[in-house]
Amino acid sequence: MSQLQSLRGMVDLLPEQTRRWQAVEAVARDHFRRAGIEEIRTPLLEVTELFARGIGEGTDVVGKEMYSFLDRGERSCTLRPEGTASAVRAAVQHGLLSQGAQKLWYAGPMFRYERPQAGRQRQFHQIGVECLGVSSARSDVEVIALAWDLLAALGVQGLELEINSLGTPEDRQRYRNQLVAWLEARVDQLDSDSQERLATNPLRILDSKNKATQALLVDAPTLLEALSPESASRFEQVQELLSQLGIPFQVNTRLVRGLDYYGHTAFEITSDQLGAQATVCGGGRYDGLVEQLGGPATPAIGWALGMERLLLVLEAAAQADPEGPAARLTAPSPPTVYLVNRGEAAESAALGVARSLRQLGLSVELDGSGAAFGKQFKRADRSGAAWAVVIGDEEAAAGVLRLKPLLREGEEQRLALNAPSELAEALCQAEQR
């Protein structure tokens, strides 16, 4: 019988990788707690209309990349391709917006049918923040600072912030008209994808990865030139507040977000940790989305970071600085105690000791191999544990265990087998010495 494999672009997270993910999530969770941001969990599967209406019919995500199908009730359903629309739908559906501004975060898998590559899979994972009911330039900067500080705390090096203003819908329509007229005069110089987008979503041409198109766009009109005085003033305020916080930034007039619901502040945070600049976080303001999804007119801003790309960046950071925060974050967490045991009576006693120590809050790895003591001690050394607790049949018969230091010099101690609190106390006293 042939061996089954995971689908292309659907990647398993093995224990070592999962441990690193959990460490990142723990740091993020603590940052969000200190900022008063609460977690929300939404379904993986939503009605297709949510994304068609929220993201936009003309986007690549809706047109080419979504996993959509009819369920048994003949309803069109979609595996969520991003987290914002689901978070907003939940806030509207459950009346959260009537309770005042909502600061929410989420983490989990998203799905897009793209060509898999390093840091980008068809099932990918994001951590995101959505702040609903906040409208000021200050709230834009607070959200950007939260992302910047989280990445810095994780140990990501070479951070750069790029910002732009997408203005109001009126600003964008004015700019769209200018851009389309300019591009139509040069349509034969555009790549095929950009020629397609010219009729459906011309602003996305600014985000083209085609080098010839990018070279052409150097002389194109910019969105900043089309901003109303009010929009321009708001963007100036964002820049001033970022400068006050000491967060360096560059204005990138070509920066657009790939989804239709964005307006005013848009931003990306990149890192050069992988050699070339790689985007690790992106977001912006989306004041019209809540109303598009059936809620009251509500200003909002958010961002998301991709876990797969972030973990690649953190691994590079750990290699570059073995003593830095990224290295500490991705390092294995060794047990406090490795429990070496052999013999029928010893193995029975060891199971009870391991359970009791764990109940007292200690991390204990119980060797279940039944191998010779020498082999078990080699595994104990490789585990990184600070202490070995040794129980053989001789110790079990005498009602004792041996506590042996593995990472420091010290005398071996013999302690009562049935007194786990005494053992825990001995470990605590030894750590303090």
N, C-alpha and C positions, 0 to 999 in steps of 0.2 A: 504494500500500500504506500502511495507517495506521501511524502511529508508535507503538511500544510504550511503555508507561509502567510505572513501578514500582507495586506493589500499595499500596493505601491503608494508611498507617501503617508502611510499610517505606521508610525514607528513605536516600537516598544520602549518603555523606560525601565531599564534594569535597575536592580537595587542601588548600585553606586550612583547612577544618574538621578534616581528618585531622591536619594539623600541630599544631593546638591540642590535639587528643585525645592525640597522642603526647607532647606536653609535660607534660600532666597525668599520664599513665601513668608517665613518667620520674620525676617527683617522687614519686609513690606508690611506685614500685618501690624508690627509694632509702630512703624511710621504712621500708618493710617489711624491707629488707635490714638496716638498723640495729637493727630490733627482733627479728631472728632469725626472721622469718616467710618461709616458702618458698612458691613459686608451685605451684599445681596446675591442670591443664587437664583438663576433663571433656567428654564428648560433648554436642553440642547436643540429641541425640535420646536419650530414655530410655524405659523401659517405663512406661506410664501408672500402674501400681500404685505406683511410687516416690512420686509426688506425691499420689496418692489416700491412701496410707497415711501419708506424712510431713506433708503440708500439712493434710489433713483433708477428708473427704467433704463436710462442711457449709459449707466456705468458698466465697466467691464465685470465687476463683481456680479451684478444681477444678470447681465447679458451672457456671460461666458463661464463663470466660475462657481456658481452655486450648486450644491447637491439638493435638487428638488425632485419630488415624486408625488404621485397620488396615493393616499392611504386607502384603507378599505372602505372608508366613507366617501371616497371620491373627492376628498379635500386635497388641495395642493399644499404640501408641507415642505419645509426646507430646514436642513441642518444649519444652525446659525453660522454665518460667515464672519460676524463681528459681534461685539458685545453691547454697543451703545443702544441700538434700536430695541433690544430685548430689555435692557434696564429701564429705558424710558417707557416702553409698553407696560412693564410691571408697575412703575410709579403711577402711571395714569389709571391703570385697571384697578389698583388697590387704594386709590385716593390719597397717596402719600403727599401729593403736591398741596392738598388743602391743609397740611400740617406745617407749612412753612418750607423754607429751603431744605433740600435734601442733598447730603453729601454721601455718596455711595461708592463702594469698590467691589470688584468681582475678580475672579480668577477661574480659568477653565479652558476647555478645548473649543476651537472654532474650526470650520471646514470650508476649504476652497479648492476647486479643481484646477490646480496650477501645476507647472512642471516642477517636480521636487528638486531641491538643491540644498546645499549646506545652510542650515539655519532657517529653511523654509520648507515645510511639508504640507501635505494636503489636509492632514489633521495637525493643526498647530495650536499653541497655547498662548493666552494673553493674561496679563494682569492689567486692569483698567480702573480708572477713576472717573466718575460722572458727578458733577456738581450742578444741580437743577435749582433754578430760582435765584441765581446770582447773576448780576448784569454788569458790574463795574469793571473798569480796567484793572483795579486792584485785585479782583477775584481771578482775572486771567493770570496775573503775575503770581498769586499765591499758588495756583494749580501748577504752573510751570516750575516754581521753586520746589514744590513737593516732589516732582519727578526728578529734578536736578539733584536734590539732596539725597533722595533714595539711591540713585545710581552712584553718587559719590560715596555713600555709606557702604554700598556693596563692594566698593574697591575698583569700579570702572575708571580707567584712566583715559586721558586725551579727549575729554568731553568738549563738544562744541554745540552751541544752541543757535539754530537758524529760525528767524521769525519773519512773518509777512502779515499783511492785512488783506483779507478777501472782501472787506467792506460789507455794505448792505446788499440785498438783492438788486436794488436799483443801480448801485455802483457796478455790480457784476454784469448786469444787463448792458449798461453803457460800455463797459470794457469788452464784453463779449462781441458787441457790434463792431467795435474798433478792431479787435483781434481777428475776427472772421474776415472783415474786409481786407486787412493786411495779409492774412494767410491765403485768401482766395487769389490774390494777385501773384502768389508764389506757390500755388498748389502743386505744380510739377516738381518742386524741390522737396516736398514732404515725403516721408516714408509711407508705406501703404497703411499702416495702423493709424497714423496721424490723419491721412486723407479720409479714413472712415470716421474718425472722431470729429472731423470738421463739421459734419452734419448733425452729430448727436451730442457730443460733449467737448466742445473746442478747448475749454480750459484745461482739460487733461493732456492736451498736446504739450503744454508747458512742462509736464512731468515725463515727457518722452525720454527713453533711454537711448534712442538712436543718436549717434554722434553727429551725423550730418544735420539732423533736425535741430539738435541743440545748438550747433554752430549758427544755423539760420536764425534761431530765436534771439540771438544776442542783440539784434537790431529791432526786435519786435516791440510794440508798445507795451508798457507795464501796467499792472493793476493799480499800483500806487498813484500813477498819473491820473487815473480815472476816479480816485476816491473823492467823495464830497468833503467839504471843509470839516464837517462834524466827524466823519470817519477818520480823516487824517489826524485831527486833534486827539482822538481816542488812541490811535496807534502811537502817537508821540508820547502820550501818558504812559502807555505800556513800556516803552523804551526807557523813560525816565525812572520808573519804579524798578525795572530790572537793574539799571545802573546803581540805584540806591542800595540794592541788596548785594551788589558786587558780583552779579551773575553776568559773565561776558556773553555777548551775542553778536550775530551778524544778521543784517537784513538781507533776505534772499527774495528778490522780486519774482523769481520763477517758482517759488514754493507754493504749491497748491495741495490740498488734500484730495484723495481719490474719491471721496463720497460727496454727494450733492448737498448734504445738509449743513456743511460748514459755512461760516461767515465771520467777518472781522478777524480776530487773532487766529493765526495758524502757526504751528511750530513743529520742529523736529529736533531731537537731540541725537547727535552722532558721537561715535568713538573711533579713534584710530588704532585701537588695541589690536585689531586684526590686520594691520598694515594700512589698507585704504580706509577712508571714512565709511563707517557702516551705521545705518540708522538703527537705534535701539529703542527709541520712544517717539511717538508722534501724536499730535492731537490738535485741538482748537475749539473755537466757539461755534455752537450750532443752535442759535436762538429760535429757528423756525421749526425744529424737528418735533417738539412736543405737540405743537398745534397740528402738524402734518399727521400725527398718529392719533388724533382725536382728543387731545387734552387741551387745556387752556393755554393761551399764549404765555410761554415761559422761557426766559433766558437760560442758557445752559452752556457749560464748557466741560471738556474732559480730555483724557489721553489714554493711550494703551501702549504697553511695551510687550514685545514678543519674547517669550521665554526661551525659545530655541536659539535665537540670535544672541540673547543676553548671556546664556550659558556658555556659548562659544567665546564671547568677549571675556567673561569671567575666568575661563580656563587660560586664555592668553594672558590676562592680568596676573593670575597666580604664578604662571611660569616666569613672567617678567619680574615679579617681586615676591619671592618665596616667603617673605616675612610679612607681607602686606595683608590687608583685610580680605581681599579676594582669595588668597591662599588659605587663610584661616577658615573662610566660609566653605571652601570646597574640600577641606581636609576631612578625612574620616574621623568619626567620633568614637574613640576606643572605649571599651567597657572599663569600669572601675576595677572589677574583679573577674578573673578567669578561673573557673572552678574545675580543677583537675581531679578526676575520680576514676577508680577502677576496682572492680569486684562487685559481686551481687549486693552485699550489704552496703558497701560504700556508695554505689550508684543510687540506691534507694534513699540513703541519708542525704546525698548531694542534691537530689531533687527538692527535698524539703528545705535545705539551706538556701538554695538558689531562690526558691519562692519567697522565703521569709526576708531575704535581703532586698529583693525587688519590692516587696511590700513596704520596706523601710525607705525606699526611694533610691536605692543603689542600682547601677547598671551592671548586670551580671551575665556573662556568657558561660553557659554550661556545656562542657565538652561531652558529647554523646557518642563518641567513637568507640569507647572501650579499648582503645589502643594502649600500648605500653606508656608508662609515665614519661619516658624520654620524648616520645613523639608528641604527647600532649603538652609538655613544657615548651617544645619548639613552636607549637601553635599558639601557646599563651604568649610567647615573646613576639610572634608576628602580629598578634591582635592589638598590641600597644597597651594592654592593660597594665595598670600600676601594681596590681597585686595578684598573686595566685593563692587560692584557697585549695588545699590538698587534702583529699580524703581517700584513703585506701581501706581495705577490710580491717587492717590492724588498727587504724584510727577509729573506724566505726565501732569495733569491738570495745575499744577503750573509752568511747564517748567523747572523743576530742577531734579537732581538726588542726591543720597547720596553716599559718598565715605567712606567706613568703613574699618579700618585696621583689619586684621585677625591674623597676626603673631606678632604683637607688640602692646604696649600701645599707645594710641593716640586718639585725638578728631575726631569725625565724621565730615566730611565737606559736605556742600551743594553747588553744582556747577550747572552751566547752562546746561540744557539737550542738547541743540543744539550747544555746543562748545566742540567737542571732543579734539581739540588741547589744550584747557585750562585744561581739565581733564588729558591728557597725561602729561602736564607740572606739574600739582599738584602731580602726581604720581612720576615723576622724582625728584622733590624737596624733597618729603617725603623720597625717597630712600636715598638721600644724607645726610639727617639729622641723 
